[in-house]
Amino acid sequence: MSKRIIGIIIPILTCATLIGQDYIMFESQYLELRDGVGHSQLQAGVKKHNNKFHSGNDGTTKAYLWYVNTGPNSGQYTWAVGPTKFSHYDKSLPADHVRDWDNNVEKYARAHTHIFMVRDEDLTYNPENETVGENILMKRLLVKNGQSSLEAVEEAVGSIAKVLRRTRAKIARRVYRSAFRTSEGEIMLVYPFSSWTVFESGFQGLPEGFQKDYERVYGKGSWKKNVADVLAKHTNGVTNEVQTMVK
């Protein structure tokens, strides 16, 4: 949880076009269990805190907890609150809110990698207009520093969105950016799914046979040229996190 000290150092916004526009944003961070703490203790503590301060009722913004099954942070949790707005952070949290977080969450887990995730609607394909998924595959693109790399990755991700729209794909792919610049300019692709059985067919987010659909639109060999080669050149890799919501 941000305790409103993030304003000490404010990098430049990567999403400057959001100024004066409506947008969807989630405040997200990892929770790593402290030594000697059990999963049930943290889950119960987060549930207690969320029910009290982030239920989505009485004007509060709803918060969620996911367990991270795969990737470099597997075994940890992701806590997120939203949709929220930057204007919400002009007001400091009440002392009882901060104290409750310390007693029910921070006591059991170390919070790290705090991110403001802003959805890029141009790059997103979201036919059912859902905002939260109970089961998600999150791909984090670790974009190399520099405007040319960012633009190249954006073009690759955007070309995929165009094909998803043209084929009226039956999946959603939500694209988020880290709102504040980091050394690797992270872009996140979020694919909701309903059952783990999708991975039996090699599910990696996009529909089965999507590469063929892509090349029907952009030409033979375009998937490698426009997407695979671009990501290899302009990112420091891609992490795949399968996350399941803790209820």
N, C-alpha and C positions, 0 to 999 in steps of 0.2 A: 504494500500500500504506500502510495505517495503521501507523506505527511506535510506536503506543501513546502518542502525545502528544495524542490526541483528547480525553482526559479533562480537559484543562486548562479547556475551556469545554464544559459539558454542558447543552444546552437541555432543555426538558421533552419527555418522550416523547409522541408523538401517539397511540401504541398502548398506552395504559395497561392495557387489558384483557388484554394478553399476560402480565401478571405472574402467575406461578403456572401458566401454561398452556404447552402445547407450541406451537411455531411454526416456520415455515420462513423463513429469512433468508439473504440474500446480501450480502456486502460488495462494493461496486462502485465503480469510478472510471474516468474517461477517461484515455487516454494519447495525448498529442499529440507527434508527432515533433519532435525538436530540429532546428535548422538543419543541413543537410548530412548528415542521417542518412537511410538508405534503409529502405524497408519491410522488406526481407529481414533487415536487421540487428536491428531491433526484434523481429520475429517469432521469429527464432532465439534471441534473448536471453530472451524471455518463455518460449519452449518449454523452454529449458535450466533456467530458474528453476522453472517449474511441475513439470517432471519430477523435480527434486531435492527440492522442498519441498511441492508441492501435487499429488501424483499420485493421491491418494485411497487409497493403500496405507499400511500400517503406522501407521494411526491419523491420517494427515494428511487435511486437508480439500481436496477437489479444486478446482482453479482453471481458468478458461476464458478464452479471448480471442476477441472478435468484432471484425470490421471494420465500421465505421459507414459505410453507403453513402449515406444521405440525412439531411437535417435540418441544423441549425446546426453540428453537430459532425462533419459528413461528412468523410471522409478521415482521421479519427482512429480510435482503438480503444477498446473497452470491456473492461476486465479485471475479472473477478468471481470470488470464492471463496465456496463454500458447497455445500449448506446449512451454516450455522454458528450459533453461539449467543453471546449476550452474555458468558456465563461464560468463553468461550475467551479473552477479552481481559483477564482478570485476570492472566494470565501474560505477561511481556514476551517479545518475540521474541529468540531467541539471536543473539549478535553475528554468527555466520556467515550466518544467514538475512538479516539486514539488509544485511550486506556484499554478499551475492550479489545482492540486489535492486538495490543501488546500481550494481554492476558490469554487470549483465545487462539491467536494465530502465531505471532512472532515468538511466543514462548515455545512453540513446538517446531517451527520451521524458519529457515533463513530465506528471506526474500531477496531475489536478485534478478538481473536483466529486465529492468522495468522499461516497458515500451508503450507508447501511445500509437495504437494501430488505427490508421485512417483508411477507410475503404475508397478505392479508386473505381468509380462507377463506369468509366470508359473501358477499363480493362476487365471488369467483372461481368460474368454471365450468371444471372440469378433468376431464372424464369418463375420460380414460385415465390420470390421475394421474402424468403426466410432470413432472419438475422442471426440466429443461433442454431448450431447443430449439436445434437447429443453425442454423436460419434463423428469425428472428423479426421481426415488426413491433412496435415499441415506441412506444406513444402516451404522451407525458408531458403530463399535465394540470397546468397552472400555476395552481393554485387561489389565488384572492385571499385575503389575510390576513383572518382573522375566523372565528369559529365558525359563523356563519350560512351563509357561503359554503361552508365545508367540509361542513356537513350537507346543503346543497342538492346538491352534487356527489356526495356519497355516495349520496343517495337516487336520483339519476339513474343512477349506475353500478349500483346495486343492482337497479333496475327492469329493466335489461338482463339481468342475471344470472338473474332470475326467468323471463324469456321464453326465454332459452337453455335453462334446465332444463325448462321446460314443453314446448318443442318438441324436446327431446333433440337439440340441434344437434350436428353432427359436427365441430365445431371446439372448440379450447380457448381460454379467455381468462383469463389469470392476472392478478390485481390485486395490486399491491404499493404500500406506502406508504413514504415516507421516514420512518424511525423517529424522527428528531429534527426538531423544528419548524424550518422555514425561513420566510423572508418570504413565500413563495408556496405553502407546504404541498403539495408535489408528490405526485401520485398517478400511478402508472405502470400501463398496461394492456399486457400482453404476449401477442401472438398468434403462436404458432408456425405455420410453413407449410413445405411440402415442396419446392415448385417456384416459381420466379419467374413461371411462366405464370399463376398466380392473379391477377396484376396486370393481365393482359390483359382481364379482365372487370370491372375497376374495384375490385378487392379493397381494402378498407380495414379488414380485421380481421373484421368481422361477416359472417355468411353472406349470400349473395345473396338478396334479397327479405326481409331481416330486418325492415325498417321495416313491411311489411305484417303480418308476424307480430306485431310489437309492438302495432300498432293493433288487431289482432283481440283482443288481451288487454286493452288499456287504453282503447280507443275511438278513433274517428276524430279525427285532429289531435293525438293524444297524443304522438307522437314529437317534434313541434316544441315542444309545450308542456313536456313532461317532461324532454326531453334537449337538443335543439338550443338552445332559449331559455335553459335553465338554464346550460349551458356558456358561452354567449355572455355572460351576466350575471355569472357567479361565477368565471370563470377569466380569466387574461391570455393565453389562447390555448392551442393544442394543437400539439405538435411530433410529427412522424412520422419515426421512425428505422427503416430497414430494416438489420438487422444480420446478417452471415453469420459463422459460426464459423471461426476459423483453426485448423487441425488440425496 
